[in-house]
Amino acid sequence: MGIRLPFVLVTVLPFFAWPFLRGPTLLLAVAACAVALGQRIFLFAKLFPVNPAWALSLPIAAVVFTGIVLHSAVRQLAGRGPIWKGREYPYGR
């Protein structure tokens, strides 16, 4: 999660802050999102032999992955075990 958190903060958080920002602050947030996404598109295109447009789905994938990890962590901390294919497993010790 430590690696994903900065990615989510840089690429997704400015979109949620958009309604509260005005003027140069809004421009800076949009520019930060554009630079971060541009870097990921460049890296994605170099690492994987697919259309670079797929890199546009990376912020969505980061949010989904973070949600899955947080859900799993909350279940474990609450004493309920993991869920797999609709079955609940006992809390592992």
C-alpha positions in Angstrom: 0.0 0.0 0.0 2.9 2.3 0.6 3.7 2.4 -3.1 0.1 2.9 -4.2 -0.7 5.7 -1.8 1.4 8.4 -3.5 0.1 7.3 -6.9 -3.5 7.6 -5.8 -2.8 11.0 -4.1 -1.2 12.5 -7.2 -3.5 11.1 -9.8 -6.9 10.9 -8.2 -7.0 13.3 -5.2 -6.8 16.5 -7.3 -10.0 15.4 -9.1 -11.9 15.2 -5.8 -10.4 18.6 -4.7 -11.5 20.2 -8.0 -14.8 21.7 -6.6 -12.9 23.4 -3.8 -10.1 24.9 -5.8 -10.1 28.2 -7.7 -7.7 30.0 -10.0 -4.0 29.1 -9.9 -4.4 26.4 -7.3 -6.9 24.6 -9.7 -4.5 25.0 -12.6 -1.6 23.6 -10.5 -3.7 20.6 -9.5 -4.7 19.9 -13.1 -1.1 20.3 -14.3 0.1 17.9 -11.6 -2.5 15.3 -12.7 -1.4 15.7 -16.3 2.3 15.4 -15.6 1.8 12.3 -13.4 -0.5 10.6 -16.0 1.9 11.5 -18.8 4.8 9.9 -16.9 2.7 6.8 -16.4 1.7 6.6 -20.0 5.3 6.9 -21.1 6.5 4.2 -18.7 3.5 2.0 -19.6 4.3 2.3 -23.3 7.9 1.4 -22.7 7.2 -1.6 -20.4 4.2 -3.2 -22.1 3.6 -3.9 -25.8 0.1 -2.6 -25.9 -1.6 0.6 -26.9 -0.6 3.5 -24.6 -4.2 4.5 -24.3 -4.6 1.7 -21.8 -2.5 3.7 -19.4 -5.5 6.0 -19.0 -7.1 3.3 -16.9 -4.3 3.3 -14.4 -5.8 5.8 -12.0 -9.1 3.8 -11.9 -7.1 0.6 -11.3 -5.2 2.2 -8.5 -8.4 3.3 -6.7 -10.0 -0.2 -7.2 -6.9 -2.0 -5.9 -6.7 0.4 -2.9 -10.3 -0.3 -2.1 -9.8 -4.1 -2.3 -6.8 -3.8 0.1 -8.6 -1.6 2.5 -11.7 -3.9 2.6 -9.5 -6.9 3.3 -7.6 -5.1 6.0 -10.8 -3.9 7.7 -12.2 -7.5 7.6 -9.0 -8.9 9.1 -8.8 -6.3 11.9 -12.5 -6.8 12.7 -11.8 -10.5 13.3 -13.8 -11.7 10.2 -11.7 -13.7 7.8 -11.3 -13.3 4.1 -14.0 -13.8 1.5 -13.1 -15.9 -1.6 -15.7 -16.8 -4.3 -18.6 -16.0 -2.0 -17.3 -18.1 0.9 -16.1 -16.7 4.2 -13.1 -18.3 5.7 -12.3 -18.3 9.4 -9.9 -15.7 10.8 -6.4 -17.1 10.4 -3.9 -16.8 13.2 
